[in-house]
């Protein structure tokens, strides 16, 4: 199920991101030529790639991955639905400014063809979609290469791949490094991310893990994070416990009774689009389902930015912020 199923509306609201990034362009490793083919897995499917020159990225996570590897000169443009916070708040804002904003709508085949793109980066059922007629298989027939976020490969038809979210992020950077022949840069970026993750994990509070509920949206039934999306690893690494980590799903719908029974001590508010965090918190404080929850009564709310919650390098910024929050939490 796509997280973008209901969030391509409104203008994004997000706090300024205090994080670092490097958009410096890097040269290909060795004497690799653009015409050389490299076999890299797209989910579980081995695919032969030539170095792309007109990449199109869907959403911040895709673009951030490319920019973090210094691949700006290979990026033609990006598609950014309004749910996404403004690209000016990205650590790679200067790189976004060098490429084209192709659309503020959902990804579609027409955008890609019109851009004369030779490579599209998106997620399965989050960008790529059977219903909207843009899938890797369809693009293959058009001679357009594509790459999917490993995190989204969990239920990809024919070639599924199940990898924990942070490992999926590392895998994407390494795979993209191979496709663009910038393996050394990819190793450096992944190494830095792993060090930051290890530092947060080392400082995580000891003892019983704090039960955490991620609230995405929904009033009749809440939409939340299962075990297959980055917030689950953010919560776990920081020392908490996602109350729905037993759900082998990505973004998924649950019922309020399950939330109530879990008695979360912290609520993470997923902030995006036309549903600012403030309104979501107001709802939780008034709803009979949630107003008596320990987290709500103690006002234990943590706001997670959209691009810190979808697969991308900014996951680790979200982790560091949430780790600090949990360490300072009074129980």
C-alpha positions in Angstrom: 0.0 0.0 0.0 1.4 3.4 -1.0 2.0 6.0 1.6 1.2 8.6 -1.1 -2.3 7.2 -1.5 -3.9 10.1 0.3 -1.2 12.7 0.8 -0.7 14.4 -2.5 -2.8 17.4 -1.4 -2.1 20.7 0.2 1.2 22.4 0.9 3.9 20.9 3.0 4.6 22.2 6.4 7.8 21.2 8.1 10.3 22.5 10.7 13.7 23.6 9.4 16.0 20.6 9.2 19.2 20.8 11.2 21.3 18.4 9.4 24.3 18.2 7.1 24.7 17.0 3.6 27.3 17.1 0.8 26.2 17.6 -2.8 29.7 17.7 -4.2 29.8 15.9 -7.5 32.2 13.0 -7.7 33.9 11.3 -10.6 33.3 7.7 -11.5 35.7 5.2 -9.9 38.5 4.0 -12.1 38.2 4.2 -15.8 34.6 3.0 -16.0 32.9 4.2 -19.1 29.3 5.3 -19.3 28.6 2.7 -22.0 29.7 -0.2 -19.7 26.8 -2.4 -18.4 26.6 -3.3 -14.7 24.3 -5.9 -13.3 22.5 -4.7 -10.1 19.4 -6.1 -8.4 16.2 -4.1 -8.7 14.4 -5.6 -5.7 15.2 -9.3 -6.3 15.6 -9.0 -10.1 19.1 -8.8 -11.6 19.0 -5.9 -14.1 21.7 -4.7 -16.5 22.3 -1.0 -16.3 24.3 1.6 -18.3 25.2 4.8 -16.5 22.2 7.1 -16.5 22.5 10.7 -17.8 18.9 12.0 -17.3 17.7 10.5 -14.1 14.2 11.4 -12.7 13.7 11.1 -8.9 10.3 10.8 -7.3 10.0 12.4 -3.9 12.7 13.6 -1.5 14.1 10.2 -0.5 15.0 9.3 -4.1 16.6 12.7 -4.9 18.5 12.8 -1.6 20.0 9.4 -2.3 21.3 10.6 -5.7 22.5 13.9 -4.4 24.2 12.4 -1.4 26.3 10.3 -3.8 27.4 13.4 -5.7 25.3 12.5 -8.8 23.7 15.9 -9.5 25.1 16.1 -13.0 23.3 12.8 -13.8 19.9 14.1 -12.6 17.6 15.7 -15.1 14.8 16.5 -12.6 12.5 15.5 -9.8 8.8 15.0 -9.2 7.7 16.3 -5.8 4.0 15.9 -4.7 2.8 18.6 -2.2 3.0 16.2 0.7 6.8 16.7 0.7 8.3 19.6 2.7 9.9 22.3 0.5 13.2 21.3 -1.1 14.7 24.5 0.2 14.7 22.8 3.6 16.8 19.9 2.3 20.5 19.6 3.2 20.9 19.3 -0.6 18.9 22.4 -1.4 21.7 23.7 -3.6 21.6 20.5 -5.7 17.8 20.6 -6.1 18.3 24.1 -7.5 20.6 22.8 -10.2 18.0 20.4 -11.7 14.4 20.7 -12.9 11.2 20.5 -10.9 9.2 18.4 -13.4 5.9 18.1 -11.6 4.1 18.6 -8.2 1.9 15.7 -8.9 2.2 11.9 -8.6 4.7 10.2 -10.9 3.3 9.2 -14.3 4.7 7.8 -17.5 4.0 11.0 -19.5 6.3 13.0 -17.2 9.1 10.5 -17.7 8.7 10.2 -21.4 8.5 14.0 -21.9 11.6 14.5 -19.9 13.4 12.0 -22.2 14.6 10.3 -19.0 16.8 7.3 -19.1 16.5 6.3 -15.4 13.7 6.6 -12.8 14.1 6.2 -9.1 10.9 5.6 -7.0 9.3 3.1 -4.7 7.0 0.2 -5.5 3.4 1.4 -4.9 4.9 4.8 -4.0 5.7 6.3 -7.4 5.5 3.1 -9.4 2.0 1.8 -9.7 0.1 -0.7 -11.8 -3.1 1.4 -11.4 -1.4 4.5 -12.8 0.3 2.7 -15.5 4.0 3.3 -14.6 5.9 0.2 -13.5 9.5 -1.0 -14.0 8.1 -3.5 -16.5 6.4 -0.8 -18.6 9.4 1.4 -18.5 11.6 -1.5 -19.6 9.5 -1.9 -22.7 10.1 1.8 -23.4 13.8 1.5 -23.0 13.9 3.5 -19.8 15.8 2.1 -16.8 14.4 2.2 -13.3 15.4 1.5 -9.8 13.2 0.8 -6.7 13.8 1.6 -3.1 14.7 -1.8 -1.4 12.5 -0.8 1.5 9.5 -1.0 -0.9 10.5 -4.4 -2.4 8.7 -6.2 0.5 5.6 -6.9 -1.7 7.0 -6.3 -5.2 5.3 -8.9 -7.6 7.6 -11.6 -8.9 10.8 -10.3 -7.3 10.1 -9.4 -3.6 12.9 -8.7 -1.3 12.6 -8.3 2.5 15.3 -6.2 4.1 15.1 -4.2 7.4 14.6 -0.4 6.6 18.0 0.9 7.6 19.8 -2.0 5.8 17.5 -1.2 2.8 18.8 2.4 2.8 22.4 1.2 2.9 21.7 -1.3 0.1 20.2 1.4 -2.1 23.2 3.7 -1.8 25.5 0.8 -2.6 23.4 -0.4 -5.5 23.2 3.2 -6.9 26.9 3.5 -6.4 27.5 0.4 -8.6 25.0 1.7 -11.3 26.8 5.1 -11.5 30.3 3.6 -10.9 30.8 5.7 -7.7 31.3 2.8 -5.4 33.9 4.5 -3.3 31.6 7.5 -2.6 28.8 5.1 -1.7 31.0 3.2 0.7 31.9 6.5 2.4 28.3 7.7 2.6 27.1 4.4 4.0 30.0 4.2 6.4 29.2 7.6 7.8 25.5 6.7 8.2 26.3 3.5 10.0 28.6 5.3 12.5 25.8 7.8 13.3 23.3 4.9 13.8 25.8 3.1 16.1 26.3 6.2 18.2 22.6 6.6 18.8 22.2 2.9 19.6 25.0 3.1 22.1 23.4 5.9 24.0 19.9 4.5 23.9 18.1 4.3 27.4 18.5 1.0 29.2 15.7 -1.1 30.6 12.2 -1.6 29.4 11.6 -0.1 25.9 9.2 2.8 25.7 6.1 1.8 23.8 5.7 4.2 20.8 2.8 4.8 18.5 3.4 6.5 15.1 0.3 8.5 14.1 0.2 9.2 10.4 -3.4 10.1 9.8 -7.0 8.9 10.0 -9.9 9.6 12.4 -12.1 6.5 12.1 -9.1 4.3 11.9 -5.5 5.3 12.3 -2.8 4.9 9.6 0.5 3.9 11.1 3.9 2.3 10.5 4.4 -1.4 10.4 7.8 -3.2 10.7 8.8 -2.6 7.0 9.3 1.2 7.0 12.0 3.5 8.4 10.2 4.7 11.5 10.3 1.2 12.9 14.1 1.2 12.8 14.2 4.7 14.1 12.1 3.8 17.1 14.0 0.5 17.8 17.5 1.9 17.4 16.7 4.9 19.7 15.6 2.5 22.4 11.8 2.5 22.0 9.3 -0.1 20.8 6.9 0.4 17.9 3.6 -0.9 19.3 2.9 -2.2 15.8 6.3 -3.8 15.0 4.6 -7.1 14.9 2.8 -6.1 11.7 4.7 -7.4 8.7 3.5 -4.3 6.7 4.7 -1.0 5.4 2.3 1.9 6.0 -0.9 0.3 7.2 -4.3 0.8 8.8 -5.1 -0.5 12.3 -7.9 0.1 14.8 -8.1 2.4 17.8 -8.7 -0.5 20.1 -5.3 -1.9 19.4 -3.7 1.5 20.1 -5.6 1.9 23.4 -4.6 -1.6 24.5 -0.9 -1.0 23.8 -0.8 2.1 26.1 1.9 4.0 24.2 4.0 6.4 26.3 5.1 8.4 23.3 3.3 9.3 20.1 5.3 10.2 17.0 3.4 12.6 14.7 4.3 12.1 11.0 4.2 15.7 9.7 3.4 16.4 6.0 1.0 17.9 3.5 -2.2 19.6 4.5 -2.3 17.8 7.9 0.1 19.7 10.1 1.3 18.1 13.3 -0.6 20.7 15.4 -4.0 19.6 14.1 -3.1 15.9 14.6 -2.1 16.6 18.2 -5.4 18.5 18.8 -7.4 15.6 17.4 -5.6 13.0 19.7 -6.2 15.2 22.7 -9.9 15.4 22.0 -10.7 11.9 20.6 -12.3 9.5 23.1 -10.1 6.8 21.7 -6.8 8.5 22.6 -7.3 11.3 25.1 -6.6 9.0 28.0 -3.5 7.4 26.5 -0.4 7.8 28.7 1.5 9.6 25.9 -1.4 12.1 25.3 -2.0 12.8 29.0 1.7 13.5 29.5 1.9 15.5 26.3 4.7 13.2 25.0 4.6 14.1 21.3 7.5 13.9 18.9 7.2 15.4 15.4 8.9 13.4 12.6 9.4 15.2 9.3 8.1 13.5 6.2 11.6 13.1 4.6 12.9 11.6 7.9 10.2 8.9 7.7 10.4 7.8 4.1 13.5 5.9 2.9 16.4 8.2 2.4 19.5 9.6 4.1 17.4 11.9 6.3 16.2 8.8 8.2 19.3 9.1 10.2 18.6 12.8 11.1 15.2 11.7 12.3 16.9 8.9 14.3 19.3 11.3 16.0 16.5 13.7 17.0 14.3 10.9 18.3 17.2 9.4 20.2 17.8 12.7 22.0 14.1 12.9 22.7 13.9 9.5 24.3 17.1 10.1 26.4 15.5 13.2 27.8 12.1 11.7 28.3 10.8 11.5 31.9 8.9 8.3 32.6 
